[in-house]
Amino acid sequence: MNAGRNHGKNKPSAVIQKEEKEKKSEAHRAGQTPIGLAVPDTKQPLLLHACCAPCATHVIELLSRAYRVTALFYNPNIQPDEEYGQRLETMRGLCRLTGTPLLVESSPVAVWDAWVQGFEDEPEQGQRCRQCFKGRLEFSAAMAARLGFPWFATTLTVSPRKSASVINAIGAAAAEALNICYIASDFKKQDGFKRSCELSRHYNLYRQNYCGCRYSRAHRDAL
């Protein structure tokens, strides 16, 4: 009889349990998970308002380390319809590549027009833009609250042309009104914008050259 194959067969159960416990302890100290042990997912769900795929690249990469990220594409500011469709498809492609769940919500352009009414002639980064941020972030916060997300954030602060302090104030107010948490950010910092450009090239994403609305497009064309 091969004693080696039967080694330990007749050990007392208490001894076997002790040895198993020691093995698991050693695996834990080594930073490994023993086979058969479930690893609890301690990440909390977060709804990320995504203004576009290029801006979302770095933010998804960063936030996914600590949260279970679901992206929300809600941007009625994007005009014309062809541009909106191209940006949406690019966002869908990114989410497929990164394994990120995506929610898509839309409103007629008339809703956005109502947000910015009276501010049509404001310069870029002025009150018209603030109204646009407010409309999109309030909608995103409401979606987060309705769907049970305790956290929400936005990719808007990746852009070097957008004020993080303005965006964060709007996001925090929207979250507070609904008793959820907003993650204040300045995702452009620490080479965040640079990283978004690198990832966009890596994924071969379409990169737009104006923010989205017809006024920002006219501003681009005038340059």
Secondary structure, 3 states (H helix, E strand, C coil): CCHHHHCCCCCCHHHHHHHHHHHHHHHHHCCCCCCCCCCCCCCEEEEEECCCHHHHHHHHHHHCCCEEEEEEECCCCCCCHHHHHHHHHHHHHHHHHHCCCEEECCCCHHHHHHHHCCCCCCCCCCHHHHHHHHHHHHHHHHHHHHHCCCEEEECHHHCCCCCHHHHHHHHHHHHHHCCCEECCCCCCCCCHHHHHHHHHHHHCCCCCCCCCCHHHHHHHHHC
